[in-house]
Amino acid sequence: MHFVTNELDSGEIILQQSVPIQSIDTAESLAKKVLAQEHLLYPKAIKKALGLR
C-alpha cells in the first residue's frame, strides 16, 4: 500500500506484504491473493498514515 500521487504506483510505500506465488497461479488467482492481503493491511495502513500506531 502506498500514498496516492499523480503518477501510477509511485507514492511512498506505507506497508507491504508478500504473497506466495505457485506455478499453477494465474493472473486472476494472484490478484485474489493480493486483494486478500490488501484487505488485511487497510486498517494498519490507515492508522500508520494518520500517525495512530
CNS distance restraints for C-alpha pairs under 8 A (distance, minus, plus):
assign (resid   1 and name CA) (resid  13 and name CA) 5.90 0.50 0.50
assign (resid   1 and name CA) (resid  14 and name CA) 5.53 0.50 0.50
assign (resid   1 and name CA) (resid  15 and name CA) 5.26 0.50 0.50
assign (resid   1 and name CA) (resid  16 and name CA) 6.07 0.50 0.50
assign (resid   1 and name CA) (resid  38 and name CA) 7.38 0.50 0.50
assign (resid   1 and name CA) (resid  41 and name CA) 7.91 0.50 0.50
assign (resid   1 and name CA) (resid  45 and name CA) 7.27 0.50 0.50
assign (resid   2 and name CA) (resid   9 and name CA) 7.43 0.50 0.50
assign (resid   2 and name CA) (resid  10 and name CA) 7.87 0.50 0.50
assign (resid   2 and name CA) (resid  11 and name CA) 5.40 0.50 0.50
assign (resid   2 and name CA) (resid  12 and name CA) 5.36 0.50 0.50
assign (resid   2 and name CA) (resid  13 and name CA) 4.10 0.50 0.50
assign (resid   2 and name CA) (resid  14 and name CA) 4.94 0.50 0.50
assign (resid   2 and name CA) (resid  15 and name CA) 6.96 0.50 0.50
assign (resid   3 and name CA) (resid  11 and name CA) 4.67 0.50 0.50
assign (resid   3 and name CA) (resid  12 and name CA) 5.47 0.50 0.50
assign (resid   3 and name CA) (resid  13 and name CA) 6.50 0.50 0.50
assign (resid   3 and name CA) (resid  14 and name CA) 6.87 0.50 0.50
assign (resid   4 and name CA) (resid   9 and name CA) 7.39 0.50 0.50
assign (resid   4 and name CA) (resid  10 and name CA) 7.54 0.50 0.50
assign (resid   4 and name CA) (resid  11 and name CA) 5.34 0.50 0.50
assign (resid   5 and name CA) (resid   9 and name CA) 7.67 0.50 0.50
assign (resid   5 and name CA) (resid  10 and name CA) 6.53 0.50 0.50
assign (resid   5 and name CA) (resid  11 and name CA) 5.37 0.50 0.50
assign (resid   7 and name CA) (resid  11 and name CA) 7.65 0.50 0.50
assign (resid  14 and name CA) (resid  45 and name CA) 6.16 0.50 0.50
assign (resid  14 and name CA) (resid  48 and name CA) 7.36 0.50 0.50
assign (resid  14 and name CA) (resid  49 and name CA) 7.05 0.50 0.50
assign (resid  15 and name CA) (resid  41 and name CA) 7.41 0.50 0.50
assign (resid  15 and name CA) (resid  45 and name CA) 6.23 0.50 0.50
assign (resid  17 and name CA) (resid  37 and name CA) 6.94 0.50 0.50
assign (resid  19 and name CA) (resid  33 and name CA) 6.65 0.50 0.50
assign (resid  19 and name CA) (resid  34 and name CA) 6.65 0.50 0.50
assign (resid  19 and name CA) (resid  37 and name CA) 7.72 0.50 0.50
assign (resid  21 and name CA) (resid  25 and name CA) 6.58 0.50 0.50
assign (resid  21 and name CA) (resid  30 and name CA) 7.21 0.50 0.50
assign (resid  25 and name CA) (resid  29 and name CA) 5.67 0.50 0.50
assign (resid  25 and name CA) (resid  30 and name CA) 6.06 0.50 0.50
assign (resid  26 and name CA) (resid  30 and name CA) 6.05 0.50 0.50
assign (resid  27 and name CA) (resid  31 and name CA) 6.04 0.50 0.50
assign (resid  28 and name CA) (resid  32 and name CA) 6.32 0.50 0.50
assign (resid  29 and name CA) (resid  33 and name CA) 6.43 0.50 0.50
assign (resid  30 and name CA) (resid  34 and name CA) 6.26 0.50 0.50
assign (resid  31 and name CA) (resid  35 and name CA) 6.08 0.50 0.50
assign (resid  32 and name CA) (resid  36 and name CA) 6.17 0.50 0.50
assign (resid  33 and name CA) (resid  37 and name CA) 6.45 0.50 0.50
assign (resid  34 and name CA) (resid  38 and name CA) 6.16 0.50 0.50
assign (resid  35 and name CA) (resid  39 and name CA) 6.25 0.50 0.50
assign (resid  36 and name CA) (resid  40 and name CA) 6.59 0.50 0.50
assign (resid  37 and name CA) (resid  41 and name CA) 6.26 0.50 0.50
assign (resid  38 and name CA) (resid  42 and name CA) 6.11 0.50 0.50
assign (resid  40 and name CA) (resid  44 and name CA) 7.94 0.50 0.50
assign (resid  41 and name CA) (resid  45 and name CA) 5.93 0.50 0.50
assign (resid  42 and name CA) (resid  46 and name CA) 6.07 0.50 0.50
assign (resid  43 and name CA) (resid  47 and name CA) 6.26 0.50 0.50
assign (resid  44 and name CA) (resid  48 and name CA) 6.10 0.50 0.50
assign (resid  44 and name CA) (resid  53 and name CA) 7.88 0.50 0.50
assign (resid  45 and name CA) (resid  49 and name CA) 5.98 0.50 0.50
assign (resid  46 and name CA) (resid  50 and name CA) 6.14 0.50 0.50
assign (resid  47 and name CA) (resid  51 and name CA) 6.05 0.50 0.50
assign (resid  47 and name CA) (resid  52 and name CA) 4.82 0.50 0.50
assign (resid  47 and name CA) (resid  53 and name CA) 5.62 0.50 0.50
assign (resid  48 and name CA) (resid  52 and name CA) 5.83 0.50 0.50
assign (resid  48 and name CA) (resid  53 and name CA) 5.35 0.50 0.50
